Amino acid sequence: DLVAFLYQKTAVTTIQGAALLKFNSSGWGPEQLMQFIDQWLPHCEKLEAISFASNPIGPDGAKMLCDSLRLGHCPLATFLNFFNNQIGDEGLAHVAAFLKEREQDKARILPRLNKVRVGKNGTSRDAIEAFKVLCKRYGLKCEA
């Protein structure tokens, strides 16, 4: 139907031009995040900041987002916000693994990334300290 087609075209065009997407406190769990990743993230060509803060995406959601960014989505992103996402130590480990892999292929995976926010996630002090060291090693600002 024409209306549905035009709605979809408008949404894709809007997402393609967006520099900032903030879906903070939307009540999204890993299922909703996965739907967004599948349907919209591939269109986020100009996105500079990705924020799903205060959504219970958990460690699975952190892994899903990192996995999609490994594919080269959002090449202009400078900021990833995992604040208050209930990712715990497991999710923080997914983000750390992603950053290590990114370091090996910065030309393709988020070449402009300079800041990661991971506070209020039920993570252990040791995990946060190790994450801060990792960020510093890679020249990233870390807010924990």
C-alpha atoms as a printed R data frame, in Angstrom:
    type eleno elety resid chain resno      x       y      z
1   ATOM     1    CA   ASP     A     1  0.000   0.000  0.000
2   ATOM     2    CA   LEU     A     2  1.242   3.473 -0.900
3   ATOM     3    CA   VAL     A     3  0.934   4.967  2.596
4   ATOM     4    CA   ALA     A     4  3.003   2.162  4.148
5   ATOM     5    CA   PHE     A     5  5.623   2.520  1.420
6   ATOM     6    CA   LEU     A     6  5.878   6.283  1.938
7   ATOM     7    CA   TYR     A     7  6.067   5.857  5.703
8   ATOM     8    CA   GLN     A     8  8.906   3.341  5.336
9   ATOM     9    CA   LYS     A     9 10.763   5.539  2.838
10  ATOM    10    CA   THR     A    10 10.452   8.570  5.138
11  ATOM    11    CA   ALA     A    11 11.682   6.599  8.149
12  ATOM    12    CA   VAL     A    12 14.685   5.197  6.272
13  ATOM    13    CA   THR     A    13 15.604   8.637  4.920
14  ATOM    14    CA   THR     A    14 15.368  10.138  8.416
15  ATOM    15    CA   ILE     A    15 17.492   7.365  9.960
16  ATOM    16    CA   GLN     A    16 20.077   7.668  7.166
17  ATOM    17    CA   GLY     A    17 20.621  11.342  7.946
18  ATOM    18    CA   ALA     A    18 20.563  11.128 11.748
19  ATOM    19    CA   ALA     A    19 23.740  12.048 13.625
20  ATOM    20    CA   LEU     A    20 22.327  11.181 17.054
21  ATOM    21    CA   LEU     A    21 19.917   8.456 18.065
22  ATOM    22    CA   LYS     A    22 18.798   8.460 21.684
23  ATOM    23    CA   PHE     A    23 16.462   5.692 22.744
24  ATOM    24    CA   ASN     A    24 17.073   6.279 26.437
25  ATOM    25    CA   SER     A    25 14.615   4.845 28.991
26  ATOM    26    CA   SER     A    26 12.463   3.244 26.303
27  ATOM    27    CA   GLY     A    27 12.015  -0.026 28.192
28  ATOM    28    CA   TRP     A    28 13.884  -1.925 25.481
29  ATOM    29    CA   GLY     A    29 15.216  -5.357 26.310
30  ATOM    30    CA   PRO     A    30 17.444  -7.462 24.071
31  ATOM    31    CA   GLU     A    31 14.515  -8.439 21.806
32  ATOM    32    CA   GLN     A    32 13.591  -4.840 20.975
33  ATOM    33    CA   LEU     A    33 17.240  -3.921 20.527
34  ATOM    34    CA   MET     A    34 17.692  -6.807 18.095
35  ATOM    35    CA   GLN     A    35 14.705  -5.614 16.070
36  ATOM    36    CA   PHE     A    36 16.249  -2.140 15.868
37  ATOM    37    CA   ILE     A    37 19.627  -3.570 14.911
38  ATOM    38    CA   ASP     A    38 18.136  -5.767 12.178
39  ATOM    39    CA   GLN     A    39 15.793  -3.172 10.691
40  ATOM    40    CA   TRP     A    40 17.470   0.186 11.207
41  ATOM    41    CA   LEU     A    41 21.137   0.092 12.208
42  ATOM    42    CA   PRO     A    42 22.345  -0.807  8.695
43  ATOM    43    CA   HIS     A    43 20.839   2.512  7.518
44  ATOM    44    CA   CYS     A    44 22.651   4.646 10.132
45  ATOM    45    CA   GLU     A    45 25.351   5.900  7.817
46  ATOM    46    CA   LYS     A    46 25.840   9.318  9.464
47  ATOM    47    CA   LEU     A    47 25.280   8.335 13.082
48  ATOM    48    CA   GLU     A    48 27.833   9.852 15.461
49  ATOM    49    CA   ALA     A    49 26.384   8.864 18.842
50  ATOM    50    CA   ILE     A    50 24.581   5.676 19.818
51  ATOM    51    CA   SER     A    51 22.663   5.741 23.084
52  ATOM    52    CA   PHE     A    52 20.346   3.127 24.503
53  ATOM    53    CA   ALA     A    53 20.958   4.321 28.087
54  ATOM    54    CA   SER     A    54 18.690   3.095 30.884
55  ATOM    55    CA   ASN     A    55 17.238   0.216 28.903
56  ATOM    56    CA   PRO     A    56 17.503  -3.327 30.310
57  ATOM    57    CA   ILE     A    57 19.346  -4.741 27.292
58  ATOM    58    CA   GLY     A    58 21.550  -6.897 29.538
59  ATOM    59    CA   PRO     A    59 24.706  -8.697 28.443
60  ATOM    60    CA   ASP     A    60 22.928 -10.221 25.434
61  ATOM    61    CA   GLY     A    61 22.000  -6.775 24.145
62  ATOM    62    CA   ALA     A    62 25.554  -5.503 24.614
63  ATOM    63    CA   LYS     A    63 26.841  -8.480 22.623
64  ATOM    64    CA   MET     A    64 24.247  -7.975 19.861
65  ATOM    65    CA   LEU     A    65 25.128  -4.305 19.455
66  ATOM    66    CA   CYS     A    66 28.865  -5.003 19.403
67  ATOM    67    CA   ASP     A    67 28.370  -7.834 16.898
68  ATOM    68    CA   SER     A    68 26.482  -5.513 14.553
69  ATOM    69    CA   LEU     A    69 29.101  -2.770 14.863
70  ATOM    70    CA   ARG     A    70 31.782  -5.316 13.909
71  ATOM    71    CA   LEU     A    71 30.046  -5.528 10.530
72  ATOM    72    CA   GLY     A    72 30.972  -1.905  9.874
73  ATOM    73    CA   HIS     A    73 27.634  -0.290 10.722
74  ATOM    74    CA   CYS     A    74 27.703   3.335 11.922
75  ATOM    75    CA   PRO     A    75 31.183   4.144 10.588
76  ATOM    76    CA   LEU     A    76 31.036   7.763 11.812
77  ATOM    77    CA   ALA     A    77 30.149   6.961 15.428
78  ATOM    78    CA   THR     A    78 32.341   8.663 18.029
79  ATOM    79    CA   PHE     A    79 30.363   7.724 21.168
80  ATOM    80    CA   LEU     A    80 28.820   4.501 22.492
81  ATOM    81    CA   ASN     A    81 26.581   4.808 25.544
82  ATOM    82    CA   PHE     A    82 25.941   1.662 27.595
83  ATOM    83    CA   PHE     A    83 24.978   3.620 30.749
84  ATOM    84    CA   ASN     A    84 22.562   1.787 33.069
85  ATOM    85    CA   ASN     A    85 21.864  -1.088 30.667
86  ATOM    86    CA   GLN     A    86 22.187  -3.893 33.226
87  ATOM    87    CA   ILE     A    87 25.025  -5.458 31.226
88  ATOM    88    CA   GLY     A    88 27.047  -6.601 34.265
89  ATOM    89    CA   ASP     A    89 30.550  -8.024 34.012
90  ATOM    90    CA   GLU     A    90 29.531 -10.342 31.159
91  ATOM    91    CA   GLY     A    91 28.267  -7.481 28.988
92  ATOM    92    CA   LEU     A    92 31.277  -5.353 29.848
93  ATOM    93    CA   ALA     A    93 33.473  -8.255 28.701
94  ATOM    94    CA   HIS     A    94 31.594  -8.237 25.347
95  ATOM    95    CA   VAL     A    95 32.248  -4.512 24.967
96  ATOM    96    CA   ALA     A    96 35.933  -4.974 25.904
97  ATOM    97    CA   ALA     A    97 36.316  -7.811 23.370
98  ATOM    98    CA   PHE     A    98 34.705  -5.601 20.742
99  ATOM    99    CA   LEU     A    99 37.135  -2.752 21.495
100 ATOM   100    CA   LYS     A   100 40.104  -5.125 21.246
101 ATOM   101    CA   GLU     A   101 38.912  -6.379 17.857
102 ATOM   102    CA   ARG     A   102 38.201  -2.826 16.723
103 ATOM   103    CA   GLU     A   103 41.777  -1.855 17.558
104 ATOM   104    CA   GLN     A   104 42.973  -4.420 14.988
105 ATOM   105    CA   ASP     A   105 40.683  -3.083 12.237
106 ATOM   106    CA   LYS     A   106 40.090   0.603 13.018
107 ATOM   107    CA   ALA     A   107 39.885   1.559  9.377
108 ATOM   108    CA   ARG     A   108 36.652  -0.433  9.073
109 ATOM   109    CA   ILE     A   109 35.205  -0.663 12.601
110 ATOM   110    CA   LEU     A   110 34.232   2.683 14.129
111 ATOM   111    CA   PRO     A   111 37.370   4.560 13.045
112 ATOM   112    CA   ARG     A   112 36.244   7.765 14.797
113 ATOM   113    CA   LEU     A   113 35.238   6.241 18.142
114 ATOM   114    CA   ASN     A   114 36.661   8.241 21.043
115 ATOM   115    CA   LYS     A   115 34.294   7.769 24.012
116 ATOM   116    CA   VAL     A   116 32.500   4.885 25.721
117 ATOM   117    CA   ARG     A   117 30.125   5.246 28.674
118 ATOM   118    CA   VAL     A   118 29.459   2.167 30.829
119 ATOM   119    CA   GLY     A   119 28.430   3.356 34.311
120 ATOM   120    CA   LYS     A   120 25.634   1.991 36.548
121 ATOM   121    CA   ASN     A   121 25.579  -1.525 35.137
122 ATOM   122    CA   GLY     A   122 26.046  -3.740 38.170
123 ATOM   123    CA   THR     A   123 29.633  -4.386 37.154
124 ATOM   124    CA   SER     A   124 32.340  -5.261 39.638
125 ATOM   125    CA   ARG     A   125 34.957  -2.709 40.588
126 ATOM   126    CA   ASP     A   126 37.687  -4.944 39.136
127 ATOM   127    CA   ALA     A   127 35.894  -5.223 35.793
128 ATOM   128    CA   ILE     A   128 35.420  -1.448 35.599
129 ATOM   129    CA   GLU     A   129 39.057  -0.769 36.455
130 ATOM   130    CA   ALA     A   130 40.242  -3.248 33.814
131 ATOM   131    CA   PHE     A   131 37.899  -1.628 31.287
132 ATOM   132    CA   LYS     A   132 39.263   1.833 32.085
133 ATOM   133    CA   VAL     A   133 42.820   0.571 31.546
134 ATOM   134    CA   LEU     A   134 41.780  -0.931 28.202
135 ATOM   135    CA   CYS     A   135 40.152   2.319 27.089
136 ATOM   136    CA   LYS     A   136 43.209   4.320 28.088
137 ATOM   137    CA   ARG     A   137 45.461   1.935 26.138
138 ATOM   138    CA   TYR     A   138 43.344   2.507 23.040
139 ATOM   139    CA   GLY     A   139 43.101   6.281 23.509
140 ATOM   140    CA   LEU     A   140 39.390   6.216 24.375
141 ATOM   141    CA   LYS     A   141 37.673   8.339 26.988
142 ATOM   142    CA   CYS     A   142 35.829   6.062 29.415
143 ATOM   143    CA   GLU     A   143 32.952   7.193 31.602
144 ATOM   144    CA   ALA     A   144 32.244   4.578 34.237
